[in-house]
C-alpha cells in the first residue's frame, strides 16, 4: 500500500507539472528507496529538459527582438497577443500591444489590411502610417496551440531597401548611358576630321580640290545640332550621376535660411510671391553638405514658384523643426495647384516630368542628395490646395 501511495503522489506532481520535489533516498524500506531514486531521476531529467527549452526560448526571443522584421502572434478568437516584437510595433507606430483591438479601435483601415485580409502567399503593400506612405512585405499563417487558433503575421519595411536599390540601379544605368554618349561622339569627331581634311586639301591645291561650301555648311550644321543635343543630354544625366561624396559640417538652420532668403527673395518679390521662414528652435543645427542642401531647397522653391502660377496670393513657407524622435525636418510648403494623386508616386522617378520643358531631374536629384545624407524626402499634396515636401535628417 505504501508503494502505491508513493506512486500516486508522484503522478499527482506530474499532473500539476511540479518537478521540484525531492524524494528521500536514505531512509525507509529498500524498495521505497529505489522507487524514490527513480522518481528523482525523472524529475532531474525533466528539469534539465525544461532549462534547455527555456534557454532556447530566450535565445530565440532575443533573436526575434533584434531583427528588423516585425512579427506578431495572436489568438484569433480573443484577440490577445501571444507575442510581438518591437520591430512590429515600430513599423505600425504603436506604443504597446496587449490585444489587436488597440489597432482595430485606433486604425481601422490599417487593421483591415494587416489583420483581416489574407496574405498567406505573401504580398507587397503600400500602407499609411501617421500620414506617411510605407512599403511593406507581409505574410500570414494560421496555427493551432491546444484548442486555440492563432495567427502569425510577419511584416518587413522595404521602403529603405527599395530606395537603396533604386538609387543603385539608376547609378548603374547612368554609367551605361554615359558610356553610350561617349560612343556617339565618335561620328562627330569623324565628320569634323573629314571636313578638316577637305579644307586642308582645298588650301593646298584649290584647283584640284575645290571646296564645296554647301557640303561644308551641311557638315558643320550636323556637328552643331548633334553637339547641342549631346550637351543637353549629357548635362541631364550628369546632374544625377556626379554626386558621390559629401562635404559634411554642422550648420545652423537660421544661417542656411538666411542664405536661401538672400538668393531667392528678390526673384520671388518680383513675382509677388511671399517667402516665409520659420524655425521652431532658434539653435537648431543639422549635419549636412551645405552646398547640396541649398541646391535641394532652391530646386523645391522653384518647383513651388511654378506651382503657384495663376494662384491668388501665392506663398511659400520654409519650416524647420524636430520630430518626436529627434530627427531634424525642413519643410517646403506652398499653396499652389498641387500634384494629382495619380502621379504623385512618380515624381521622384528620373526623367518623369509634368512640365512641358522639364527634364524630370530636379526631384530625383533631391532624393539622391537626401539618401546620401542618410535621410529621406517625403511629399504630401492635394490637388488645387498645395504641396508640402519634407527633408528628414534621420538621427
matplotlib code that plots the C-alpha trace (Angstrom):
import matplotlib.pyplot as plt

x = [0.0, 2.9, 4.4, 1.0, 0.6, 4.1, 3.3, 0.0, 1.9, 4.4, 1.8, -0.1, 3.1, 3.5, -0.1, 0.5, 4.0, 5.7, 9.1, 10.8, 10.1, 12.9, 12.1, 14.3, 16.6, 18.3, 15.5, 12.6, 12.3, 14.7, 12.0, 10.7, 14.2, 14.7, 11.3, 12.3, 15.6, 13.7, 11.3, 14.2, 15.9, 12.8, 12.4, 16.0, 15.8, 12.6, 14.1, 17.2, 15.0, 12.9, 16.0, 17.3, 14.0, 13.9, 17.4, 16.4, 13.2, 15.1, 17.7, 15.1, 13.2, 16.3, 17.0, 13.4, 13.7, 16.9, 15.8, 14.2, 11.3, 8.1, 6.4, 3.2, 1.2, -2.2, -5.3, -7.9, -10.9, -9.8, -7.5, -5.0, -1.4, 0.7, 4.0, 5.0, 8.5, 9.5, 10.0, 6.3, 5.3, 7.8, 6.6, 2.9, 3.8, 2.1, 3.5, 2.3, 0.0, -1.8, -4.7, -5.2, -8.3, -5.8, -5.2, -8.8, -10.1, -7.5, -6.5, -9.4, -8.2, -4.8, -6.3, -8.3, -5.3, -2.9, -5.1, -8.3, -7.0, -5.4, -1.7, -0.9, 1.1, 2.9, 2.1, 3.8, 1.7, 1.8, 0.2, -0.3, 1.5, 1.0, 0.1, 3.2, 3.2, 5.3, 6.0, 6.0, 6.1, 3.6, 2.9, 0.4, -0.1, -2.6, -1.6, -3.2, -2.0, -4.1, -7.7, -6.9, -6.3, -3.5, -2.5, 1.1, 1.9, 5.3, 6.0, 9.1, 9.6, 11.1, 11.0, 14.7, 15.8, 13.8, 15.3, 18.9, 18.2, 16.5, 19.5, 22.0, 20.0, 19.9, 23.6, 24.4, 22.0, 23.6, 27.1, 25.9, 24.3, 27.4, 29.3, 26.8, 27.1, 30.9, 30.4, 28.1, 30.7, 32.8, 30.8, 31.0, 34.8, 35.0, 32.9, 34.9, 38.1, 36.7, 35.7, 39.1, 40.8, 38.8, 39.6, 43.3, 43.3, 41.5, 44.0, 47.0, 45.5, 42.4, 42.1, 42.5, 40.3, 37.7, 35.9, 32.2, 30.7, 27.3, 29.0, 30.9, 27.8, 25.8, 28.6, 29.1, 25.3, 25.2, 28.0, 26.3, 22.9, 24.4, 26.7, 23.8, 21.7, 24.5, 25.4, 21.8, 21.6, 24.9, 24.0, 20.8, 22.5, 25.5, 23.3, 22.2, 25.4, 28.1, 27.2, 29.1, 30.7, 29.5, 31.4, 29.6, 29.6, 27.3, 25.2, 22.8, 19.4, 19.0, 22.2, 21.0, 17.7, 19.4, 21.4, 18.3, 16.5, 19.3, 19.3, 15.6, 13.8, 14.5, 13.2, 10.1, 9.4, 9.4, 6.8, 4.7, 5.2, 5.5, 8.5, 8.3, 10.8, 10.1, 12.4, 10.8, 14.2, 16.5, 19.6, 18.6, 21.5, 22.0, 25.0, 24.9, 26.6, 25.5, 26.0, 23.9, 21.1, 20.9, 20.6, 17.8, 15.9, 16.4, 15.0, 12.0, 11.3, 11.5, 9.0, 6.7, 7.1, 6.0, 3.0, 1.9, 1.5, -2.0, -2.6, -4.1, -1.9, 0.8, 3.1, 5.9, 6.8, 10.0, 9.7, 12.5, 11.7, 12.4, 10.0, 9.3, 12.2, 14.6, 15.2, 15.5, 13.0, 12.9, 9.5, 8.9, 5.1, 3.2, -0.4, -0.1, -2.0, -0.8, 0.1, -2.7, -2.9, -2.5, 1.1, 2.4, 4.2, 6.1, 7.6, 10.9, 11.5, 14.3, 13.1, 9.5, 8.1, 4.7, 6.3, 6.4, 10.1, 11.0, 13.9, 12.4, 15.8, 15.0, 13.2, 15.3, 18.4, 16.8, 16.1, 19.6, 21.1, 18.9, 19.8, 23.5, 22.7, 21.1, 17.8, 14.6, 12.3, 8.5, 5.8, 2.2, 0.0, -3.6, -4.9, -5.6, -4.7, -0.9, 2.2, 4.4, 7.8, 9.8, 13.5, 14.0, 17.6, 17.5, 19.4]
y = [0.0, 2.4, 1.9, 2.6, 5.8, 7.0, 6.3, 8.2, 11.1, 11.2, 11.1, 13.9, 16.1, 15.2, 16.1, 19.6, 19.8, 20.1, 18.5, 20.4, 17.7, 15.6, 12.1, 10.8, 8.0, 7.5, 6.1, 3.7, 0.3, -0.6, -0.9, 2.6, 4.0, 2.5, 4.0, 7.4, 7.2, 6.6, 9.5, 11.8, 10.8, 11.5, 14.9, 15.7, 14.8, 16.8, 19.9, 19.6, 19.4, 22.4, 24.5, 23.7, 24.7, 27.9, 28.7, 28.0, 30.1, 33.1, 32.8, 32.7, 35.5, 37.7, 37.0, 37.9, 41.1, 42.1, 41.6, 44.4, 42.1, 42.7, 39.6, 39.1, 36.1, 36.5, 34.5, 34.9, 34.3, 36.5, 39.0, 38.5, 38.9, 35.8, 37.5, 40.6, 42.2, 45.8, 45.9, 45.2, 48.0, 50.3, 49.6, 50.2, 53.1, 51.7, 52.0, 48.7, 45.8, 43.6, 42.9, 43.6, 45.7, 48.5, 48.8, 48.0, 50.9, 53.5, 52.5, 50.5, 50.8, 49.6, 46.8, 45.5, 45.4, 43.8, 41.6, 40.8, 40.3, 37.1, 37.3, 33.6, 33.7, 37.0, 40.4, 43.7, 46.7, 50.4, 51.4, 54.8, 55.2, 58.6, 60.1, 58.7, 56.0, 53.0, 50.0, 46.6, 42.9, 40.9, 37.2, 35.5, 32.0, 30.2, 27.6, 25.7, 25.5, 23.0, 24.1, 27.7, 29.2, 31.7, 33.9, 34.7, 37.9, 38.8, 42.4, 43.9, 47.5, 47.6, 51.4, 51.9, 48.8, 49.9, 53.4, 52.0, 49.6, 52.3, 54.6, 51.9, 50.8, 54.4, 54.9, 51.8, 52.9, 56.4, 54.8, 52.8, 55.9, 57.9, 55.2, 55.4, 59.2, 58.8, 56.3, 58.6, 61.3, 59.2, 60.0, 63.8, 63.5, 61.6, 64.1, 67.0, 65.3, 64.7, 68.4, 69.5, 67.3, 68.8, 72.3, 71.4, 69.9, 72.9, 75.3, 73.3, 72.7, 74.8, 74.0, 70.3, 70.1, 72.9, 73.5, 72.7, 75.3, 73.6, 70.3, 72.3, 74.1, 70.8, 69.1, 72.0, 72.2, 68.4, 68.8, 71.8, 70.1, 66.9, 68.6, 70.7, 67.6, 65.7, 68.6, 68.8, 65.1, 64.9, 67.7, 65.9, 62.7, 64.3, 66.1, 62.7, 60.8, 63.3, 63.3, 60.7, 62.4, 64.8, 67.7, 67.5, 70.2, 71.2, 74.1, 76.4, 76.3, 80.0, 80.6, 78.2, 80.0, 83.4, 82.3, 81.0, 84.2, 86.3, 84.1, 83.7, 86.7, 89.3, 87.0, 86.0, 89.6, 90.5, 87.7, 88.9, 85.5, 85.7, 83.7, 83.0, 81.3, 79.7, 77.8, 76.2, 76.1, 79.1, 77.0, 74.1, 72.7, 69.9, 68.0, 68.5, 69.4, 73.0, 73.4, 70.4, 71.1, 74.7, 73.2, 71.0, 73.9, 76.1, 73.4, 72.8, 76.6, 76.9, 74.0, 75.8, 79.0, 77.0, 75.5, 79.0, 80.5, 81.9, 81.4, 84.4, 85.4, 82.8, 82.0, 79.6, 78.6, 77.1, 75.5, 73.8, 71.6, 68.4, 65.5, 63.3, 61.0, 63.9, 64.0, 67.4, 68.3, 71.1, 71.5, 73.5, 74.2, 76.2, 76.9, 76.1, 73.9, 70.7, 67.3, 65.0, 61.8, 59.5, 60.8, 61.7, 58.3, 59.0, 62.4, 61.0, 58.8, 60.2, 61.9, 61.9, 65.5, 67.2, 70.3, 70.9, 71.6, 69.8, 67.3, 65.3, 65.5, 68.0, 65.8, 62.8, 64.8, 66.0, 62.4, 61.3, 64.0, 63.1, 59.4, 60.4, 62.3, 59.0, 60.9, 60.8, 63.1, 62.9, 64.6, 65.4, 67.2, 68.0, 69.0, 72.7, 73.1, 72.9, 70.8, 70.1, 68.4, 67.4, 66.8, 64.4, 64.2, 60.9, 60.7]
z = [0.0, 0.8, -2.7, -4.4, -2.3, -3.3, -7.0, -6.7, -5.0, -7.8, -10.6, -8.8, -9.0, -12.7, -13.3, -12.0, -13.6, -10.3, -10.8, -7.9, -5.3, -3.9, -2.7, 0.1, -0.8, 2.6, 4.8, 4.6, 3.0, 0.3, -2.4, -1.5, -1.6, -5.1, -6.2, -4.8, -6.6, -9.9, -9.2, -8.5, -11.8, -13.7, -12.0, -12.6, -16.3, -16.9, -15.1, -17.3, -20.4, -19.2, -18.5, -22.0, -23.5, -21.5, -22.7, -26.3, -25.9, -24.5, -27.3, -30.0, -28.4, -28.3, -32.0, -32.9, -30.9, -32.6, -36.2, -38.3, -39.4, -37.5, -36.0, -34.1, -33.0, -31.5, -30.6, -33.4, -31.0, -28.1, -30.0, -27.2, -28.3, -27.7, -28.7, -30.6, -31.2, -31.1, -34.9, -35.5, -33.1, -34.8, -38.3, -37.4, -35.0, -31.9, -28.4, -26.9, -27.9, -25.4, -27.9, -31.5, -30.5, -29.9, -33.6, -34.6, -32.5, -33.5, -37.0, -38.5, -42.1, -41.2, -39.1, -42.1, -44.3, -41.9, -39.6, -41.6, -45.1, -46.1, -47.1, -46.9, -50.2, -49.2, -50.6, -51.1, -50.0, -49.5, -46.2, -44.5, -41.1, -39.5, -42.9, -44.4, -47.2, -46.3, -48.5, -46.7, -47.4, -45.4, -44.9, -42.6, -41.3, -39.1, -36.5, -33.5, -29.9, -28.0, -28.7, -29.7, -33.1, -33.6, -36.5, -37.2, -39.1, -40.5, -41.7, -43.3, -44.1, -47.6, -48.1, -47.3, -49.2, -52.3, -52.0, -51.9, -54.7, -56.8, -56.3, -57.2, -60.2, -61.6, -60.9, -63.0, -65.7, -65.8, -66.1, -69.1, -70.7, -70.2, -72.0, -74.8, -75.0, -75.4, -78.1, -80.0, -80.1, -82.4, -85.6, -84.7, -84.4, -87.7, -89.5, -88.2, -89.3, -92.8, -93.1, -91.8, -94.4, -97.3, -96.1, -95.9, -99.4, -100.8, -99.2, -100.6, -104.1, -104.7, -108.4, -108.0, -104.8, -104.9, -101.7, -101.8, -99.5, -99.4, -98.2, -95.6, -94.3, -94.1, -92.2, -89.8, -89.2, -88.5, -86.0, -84.4, -83.9, -82.7, -80.3, -78.8, -78.4, -76.8, -74.5, -73.2, -72.9, -71.0, -68.6, -67.8, -66.9, -65.2, -62.7, -61.4, -61.7, -60.4, -56.7, -54.8, -51.7, -49.1, -47.5, -44.1, -41.5, -38.7, -39.9, -38.1, -39.9, -39.4, -41.4, -44.1, -44.3, -44.4, -47.4, -49.2, -48.5, -50.0, -53.1, -53.7, -52.1, -54.9, -57.6, -55.6, -54.7, -58.4, -58.9, -55.9, -54.1, -50.3, -49.0, -45.2, -42.9, -39.5, -37.1, -34.0, -32.2, -32.9, -32.2, -34.4, -36.4, -38.9, -40.1, -43.9, -47.1, -47.2, -51.0, -51.8, -49.4, -50.6, -54.1, -52.9, -51.3, -54.3, -56.5, -54.3, -54.1, -57.9, -58.2, -55.8, -57.8, -60.9, -58.9, -57.7, -61.2, -61.6, -57.8, -56.0, -53.0, -53.6, -50.7, -50.0, -46.4, -45.1, -41.7, -39.6, -36.6, -34.8, -34.7, -31.6, -32.5, -32.5, -36.3, -37.9, -40.6, -43.1, -44.8, -48.0, -48.4, -51.0, -51.7, -55.4, -57.7, -56.1, -57.6, -58.9, -56.8, -59.8, -60.5, -57.1, -56.7, -59.9, -59.2, -57.8, -60.9, -63.0, -66.3, -65.2, -65.5, -65.8, -67.2, -70.9, -71.0, -67.8, -67.6, -64.7, -62.9, -60.1, -57.5, -58.5, -57.7, -54.4, -53.4, -54.3, -52.1, -49.2, -49.5, -49.4, -46.2, -44.9, -44.7, -46.7, -48.6, -48.2, -50.2, -49.4, -51.9, -52.5, -56.0, -56.1, -52.4, -52.3, -51.7, -48.7, -49.1, -46.1, -45.9, -42.9, -41.5, -39.5, -36.3]

ax = plt.figure().add_subplot(projection="3d")
ax.plot(x, y, z, "-o")
ax.set_aspect("equal")
plt.show()
